[in-house]
Amino acid sequence: MFLSVFDMFKVGVGPSSSHTMGPMVAAARFLDLMRASPFDFHGLKASLHGSLAFTGVGHATDRATILGLAGFLPDTYDAEKAEEALAQIKATHMVHPEGLHALHFNPSEDLKFDFGPNLPGHANGMILMATDAQGDVTLQETYYSIGGGFVMTEAELAEGKDTDEGDPVPYPFKSAVEMLEMAQASGKTIAEMKKANEIARGCPDSLAKGSARIWQVMNDCIERGLTTEGTLPGGLGVKRRAKAIHDALQAERGMNINAPHTINDWMSAYAMAVNEENAAGGQVVTAPTNGAAGVLPAVIRYWIDHVPGATSSRIDEFLLTAAAIGGLVKFNASISGAEAGCQAEVGSASAMAAAGLCAVMGGTPEQVENAAEIALEHHLGMTCDPVKGLVQVPCIERNGLGAIKAVSAASLALRGDGTHFVPLDAVIETMRQTGHDMHEKYKETSLGGLAVNVPNC
């Protein structure tokens, strides 16, 4: 099994990897399908299903679909150009994707929210259609946004297609047990095995540059969040808090009145800074999703700024270790809130961050696996119930607590020798089963939980 570090960590745009980035990627794939088709197309239509419909407006799924059909991509997204394009499309009812002639698309008529039953493959489904001069559909494809910006067609999902296509890798572990066995046999760390796998599919220079860019985007996102004030969009009136918390912490540091537990506030400020940026539609990195994008960067920043002996030269080791754990969770369970609740998003992110921190603090592969297990175990059963369909409440604070749990999990694991009662594989399987059994209203539909119990929403 191979999932690249750049599959787990993708540069994109908020507020959601599954509801914003995924539909944009699906639209880009559909445009490629059109470019390869012999038909002459005149228009486009789209329908959103399941969670993409129920929380689509709050997650900007409609905007993402429109912009995707106009040729925008998450990793090169330009907010100013996007606003100009949206205004033009709404005024002219036309999109102008590169490599195709102008196509009719009236968002108010051609983009439908279907609140009926989910499509059979996944809770995040969408159907994209191209029409001829008479308005008849001549090309159609069903896409599923399966979490973290990953997109599969209906056929790919039915065939069980995974991301393991390509050259063989030297350490193809599909479970934590296999990962530990290969580490013991090879004498390598988890990060070293993951690096060898990455190089087998790419080159060392690309890996180094790509990892540096991932951390740069993450850290830039933290900095923007720590210096920006105001109210987040969407109608809830949620005020940004990261800057005020960070300012207060800096002032207290100068007065020497810090209590030991305030380190938790530092971690929360870093995480909330990222997720406030995400909620505002800013540039973030999936880690492994947008809704959980603050956990891992916050733990890295905690390590760099607050742990003696930390060095930025080992951030790639942190990312590689975290990506290995994230790959196991995605391959054997889910990282999608619409499929398994927030345990699959913040829970997975916390496990990844705990593993990465444990690794760079000298943990053995067994201790790293233990750290991931502790963090994920104590997120089991966490629902995804965003108020008003926005990635704000409870998502922003939840990232702060996910970071705190990750650090605690790594610390506990480092106090032991790596032996423990519950294996990581068992926790991942439990998370999968729990997500399967969880009622749909608690899986990113805003039909249950806080989404219906917070007044005036």
Secondary structure, 3 states (H helix, E strand, C coil): CCCCHHHHCCEEECCCHHHHHHHHHHHHHHHHHHHCCCCCCCEEEEEEEEHHHHCCCCCCHHHHHHHHHCCCCHHHCCHHHHHHHHHHHHHHCEECCCCCCCEECCHHHHEEEECCCCCCCCCEEEEEEEECCCCCEEEEEEEEEEECCEEEEHHHHHHCCCCCCCCCCCCCCCCHHHHHHHHHHHCCCHHHHHHHHHHHHCCHHHHHHHHHHHHHHHHHHHHHHHHCCCECCCCCCCECCHHHHHHHHHHHHHHCCCCHHHHHHHHHHHHHHHHHHHHCCCEEECCCCCCCCCHHHHHHHHHHHHCCCCCHHHHHHHHHHHHHHHHHHHHHCCCCHHHHCHHHCHHHHHHHHHHHHHHHCCCCHHHHHHHHHHHHHCCCCCCECCHHHCCCCCHHHHHHHHHHHHHHHHHHHHHCCCCCCCCHHHHHHHHHHHHHHCCHHHECCCCCCHHHHCCCC
